[in-house]
Amino acid sequence: MTAVVVGDDHGVFADALSTVLGQRRLEVRAVAHRASDVLAAVAEHRPAICLLDRTFADGDGLDLIPGLLAASSGTRIVMVTADTDDGAARRALDLGARGFVHKTRGVTALVDAIHRVLDGEIAVELPPRRRAAAPRGEDDDIRRLAAHLTARERECLRLIVQGRGTSEIAAGLGISVTTVRTHVQAVLTKLGAHTRLEAAALATRHALLGAR
């Protein structure tokens, strides 16, 4: 059984989630409903996974991430939230979280994300992208997002634009398939894209690969 701590201020949701996870061989050792209690629970139980909400009555889950990792370096944090802030996933990963799952994605997606994180991957499950008219400054916004790509992530994006698959990217860069998936997920998260095709379209439309 994989040990899990749940930090969520919605009691009914947390209790229901604990029951479901228990049926999937994920043992919830503690449930904390306040931000101030999450750190104590993680420090005490040192779980493999901490499922962390974004919004608590007494704080922001994002602010907890560095302290949780300091208290239990072996714990992998997966943020599970209904937050509609488009930049929350990127900020969570930048702070050290290994996963970000929007609550609208459902239990199956959450459990799959947990197992991917346990396997060493970064897992992001976002709601369907909201479609709206592009703002006048969209090009500048996308380029600012692209500036956060690492050199390796930029190489992966270039190969995605060329239509290369995961195995081809791994062979071309001399890295493992798992590492490629991690880089590709980081590219999607940082660009706010949900598919490789969308990321390729953004890169082409906004000339991202020529931006520095």
N, C-alpha and C positions, 0 to 999 in steps of 0.2 A: 504493500500500500504506500502510495506517495503522500507525504505529509503536506497539508495545505493550511494556510491561515487566510481567512477572508476578512477584509476590511471594507465594510459597507454600512452606511447609516440607515438603509431601508431594511428593517427587521424581517418583514415577510419575505422579501427577495432573498436575503442572506440565508434564512432558514430553509427556504425551498431549494436554493442552490446547494446548500450543505447536503441535503437529502439526495439530490440528483448526483452530485459528485461522488458520494459514498457508494452509489450503485455502479460507478465507473472506476472503482478501485482507487479513488482519490480521497484520502481520509482528512476531513476537516478537523484540525486539532483545536482551533479557536476561532471565534467570530468576534470582531471588534466593531462597535457601532460609532465610535468617536475616533477622530484622528489621533488624539492623545493616547488612546489605548492600543492602536495598531503597533506602534513601536515596541511596547512592552510585550505584546503577544508574539511578535516575531523574534525578539531577543530571548524569550523564554523557550519557545518551541523550535526555533531555527528550522523552519519548514523548507522543503524543496521549492515550493511555490507560494508566493503571496499574491492573492487576487485583491487588487486595490481600486476602490472607487475614486473618482476625481473630487466629488463634492461632499464635504462633511460640515456639520453645523459649526465645528470649531476649527476648520482649516481646509486647505487645498491639498488633495492627495499628491499632486506633483511635488509640493514642498517636502513631502515625507520621504521621497525616494532616496536621496543621499543618506539620510539617517538610517533608513532600513538596511541599506547595503553595508553601512558601517557596522551595524549591530549584528548582521548575519551575512557575511560575504558569500556564502554558498546559496543563499536564497535568490531565486529568480522572480522578478516582479512582472506581473501581467496586469496592466490597468484595464479594468472592466467598468465602463461608464456609459451613461446616456448623454454625456456632454456633446454639444453641437459645435464646439470650438474646433475649427478646421486645423489649427496648428497644435492641438493638444498631443496628438500622436507623435509628432516629430519632437516636441519638447520632452515627452516622457522617455523616448528612446535616447535622446541626447543626455538625459540625466541618469541613464543606466537601466531603465526598464528593458525587458526582453520581449515584451508583447503588449499589444493594445487591441482590445476587443470592444466594439460598440455593443451595447446590450440588445440592440435590435437584431443582431446577427444570430442570436439564439444559443441554446446550450450545446448543440452539436458542434458549431463553429468554435465555441469557447473550449470545449474539451479537446478538439483537434489542435487548437492553438497551444494549449497547455502541453500536449505531447510533443509538438514541434519545438517548443521552447526547451523542454527537457532533453530533446535530442540536439540541442545546441543552436537551433535556428532562431531567427527573429520572426515573430508572427504578428501580423497586423490584419485585423478584420474590421473594415469600416462600412458604414451604411452606403447604399447607392448614392452616387455623386449627385448633388443637387444641380440641376441645369438652369442657368440664368444667362441673361445677356452679359457678354464680357464687358467689364468696366474699362474705361479709357486707359487706365494704367496697368492693364493686365500684363503686357509684355514686360514691363519693369518688375512687376510682382513675381512673375515666373522666373525671370533672370535672378532675382534675389534668392529665390528658393534653390535654384540650380547652383548658386555660389556655395551652398552647404555640401555639395557632393564632393567626396574625396576623389583623389586621382583614380583609384581602382574602380569606384562607382561610376566615374565618368567613362572609363574604358568599357565597363559592362553596358552602359547606356549606348555607347557607340556601336557595339556589337548587336544590341537589341534593334537599333535602327536598321542595321544591315540584315535583320531577319534571322539572326543566329539563335539556335535553341540552347537550352541549359548545358547539354553535353558539349556542344560546339564551343560555347563560351569557356567552359572549364578547360577544354583541350587547348584553346587558343591562348589562354592566360596562364596555363600551367597550375591551376588550382583545382580544388575538389568541387564536385557538384554541390555539396552542402554549402560550401563557401560562396559559390555563385548565387545560390538561392538567397543567402543572407544579404549579399550585395544588391541583388535585384530588388529584394523587398525594401531595402533601405532607399534605393532610388525611387521606388513607387511612393514610399511614405514621404520623402522629402519634396517630391514634386506634386504631391497631392493627387497622384494617379492611382487608378484601381486595377489597371491591366497593363501588360507590356505594350500592347498596341496603343493605348492612350499615352503612355510615356514616350513612345517613339513619335507619335503625332505632335506632342508638345515640343520635343527636342527639334523636330523638323520645322514646325511653324514658327518657333521663337529663336531658332538658330542657337540652341543652347550649347552645342558642342564647340561652337566658336567663341563662346563667352568665357571670360576668365575673371 
